[in-house]
Amino acid sequence: MPVQPGEGMKLLTEDQLEEFRDAFDLFDRDGNGKVSSDELGPLMRSLGSNPPDEHLQDLINEVDYDGDGVLNFTEFIDLMVNDRADIDVDLELIEAFHSFDTEDTGLIDSADLREAFLRMDEAQADVEDIIDATNVRVDRKITYDEFVALTVIQK
């Protein structure tokens, strides 16, 4: 049963709210305090949900109480509480990706991927296997979703 507007905040601990806030802020690329459907997909995937891209605007519409077509933090919390029963945020993964996405393009190159995995204490041989297993495009760039998939496979 969906939560009532604004009720999601009351169902989470302070630590959970802080983790969600950190993730929300990382993906709010323009810093306006709201996430669009373009920002929502990667944000939800970083938090363990995997909504199809074609349903992102529908998800926003479910909790877009002010009708502006984007989600503020309170609306986002309600969406996540509705979407998931257990909340497990891997901020290390989000921060690792964003630390290498210095130009805020949503992409990192394969050399940076190698460094990111080494920073996360992966063995050098494992890192090379991960790099070799990726289907890195001609431009040698990796999206956040590909980065998440690689780390999930590695775990």
C-alpha positions in Angstrom: 0.0 0.0 0.0 1.5 3.4 -1.0 2.4 5.8 1.7 0.5 9.0 2.1 2.3 12.2 0.8 5.3 12.9 3.0 4.9 9.9 5.2 7.9 8.0 3.9 10.2 10.3 5.9 8.6 9.0 9.1 9.3 5.4 8.2 13.1 5.7 7.9 15.8 6.1 10.4 18.0 9.2 10.5 20.9 7.1 9.0 18.7 5.9 6.2 17.5 9.4 5.5 21.1 10.7 5.5 22.2 8.0 3.0 19.2 8.8 0.7 20.0 12.5 1.0 23.7 11.8 0.0 22.6 9.7 -3.0 19.9 12.2 -4.0 22.4 15.1 -3.9 25.0 13.2 -5.9 22.5 12.6 -8.7 20.9 16.0 -8.6 23.5 17.2 -11.2 22.2 20.7 -11.6 21.8 21.2 -7.8 18.2 22.4 -8.0 17.0 20.1 -5.2 15.0 18.0 -7.7 15.6 15.0 -9.9 14.1 14.5 -13.4 13.4 11.2 -15.1 16.9 11.4 -16.6 18.5 11.6 -13.1 16.0 9.2 -11.4 17.0 6.0 -13.3 20.7 6.0 -12.3 19.7 7.2 -8.8 17.3 4.4 -8.2 19.7 1.8 -9.7 22.4 3.0 -7.3 20.0 2.2 -4.5 19.3 -1.3 -5.7 16.1 -0.7 -7.7 16.0 -1.4 -11.4 13.1 0.4 -13.0 12.8 0.3 -16.8 13.6 3.7 -18.3 10.2 3.9 -20.0 8.5 3.8 -16.6 10.5 6.5 -14.9 8.1 9.3 -15.7 5.2 7.1 -14.5 7.1 6.6 -11.2 7.6 10.3 -10.8 3.9 11.0 -11.6 2.8 8.6 -8.8 4.4 10.8 -6.1 4.7 14.2 -7.8 2.4 15.9 -5.3 3.1 19.4 -6.5 2.7 18.4 -10.2 6.0 20.0 -11.5 7.1 16.8 -13.3 10.2 16.2 -11.2 10.8 14.9 -7.7 11.9 16.9 -4.6 13.6 15.0 -1.8 10.3 14.2 0.1 8.6 12.9 -3.0 11.7 10.8 -3.8 11.6 9.3 -0.3 8.0 8.4 -0.7 8.8 6.8 -4.1 11.6 4.7 -2.6 9.5 3.6 0.4 6.8 2.6 -2.0 9.3 0.8 -4.3 11.3 -1.2 -1.7 10.8 -2.8 1.6 14.5 -3.1 2.6 16.8 -0.2 2.0 20.5 -0.8 1.4 22.5 2.1 0.0 26.0 1.5 -1.4 27.4 5.0 -1.2 30.9 3.8 -1.6 30.0 2.7 -5.2 28.2 5.9 -6.0 31.1 8.0 -4.6 33.7 5.9 -6.4 32.0 6.5 -9.8 31.5 10.2 -9.2 35.1 10.7 -8.0 36.2 9.7 -11.5 33.5 11.4 -13.4 35.2 14.8 -12.8 33.6 16.5 -15.8 30.1 15.4 -14.6 29.4 13.6 -17.9 28.0 10.4 -16.5 31.0 8.5 -18.0 34.4 7.3 -16.9 37.1 5.9 -19.1 38.5 2.4 -18.7 41.8 3.6 -17.1 39.7 5.4 -14.5 37.6 2.2 -14.0 40.8 0.3 -13.3 41.8 2.9 -10.7 38.3 2.8 -9.1 38.4 -0.9 -8.6 41.9 -0.8 -7.1 40.7 1.9 -4.7 37.9 -0.5 -3.6 40.6 -3.0 -2.7 40.1 -5.3 -5.6 43.1 -7.5 -6.4 45.1 -6.4 -9.5 44.4 -9.7 -11.3 40.6 -9.4 -10.6 40.6 -5.8 -11.9 42.2 -6.9 -15.1 39.6 -9.7 -15.5 36.9 -7.1 -15.0 38.3 -4.7 -17.5 38.8 -7.5 -20.0 35.2 -8.7 -19.5 33.7 -5.3 -20.2 32.4 -4.5 -23.6 34.0 -1.0 -23.5 32.8 1.1 -26.4 35.1 2.5 -29.0 35.3 5.7 -27.0 36.6 3.6 -24.0 33.9 5.1 -21.7 31.7 3.4 -19.2 28.3 4.6 -17.9 27.3 4.5 -14.3 24.8 1.6 -15.0 27.7 -0.4 -16.6 29.9 0.4 -13.6 27.1 -0.9 -11.2 26.6 -4.0 -13.2 30.4 -4.8 -13.2 30.6 -4.4 -9.5 27.5 -6.5 -8.8 28.9 -9.2 -11.1 32.3 -9.0 -9.3 30.7 -9.4 -5.9 
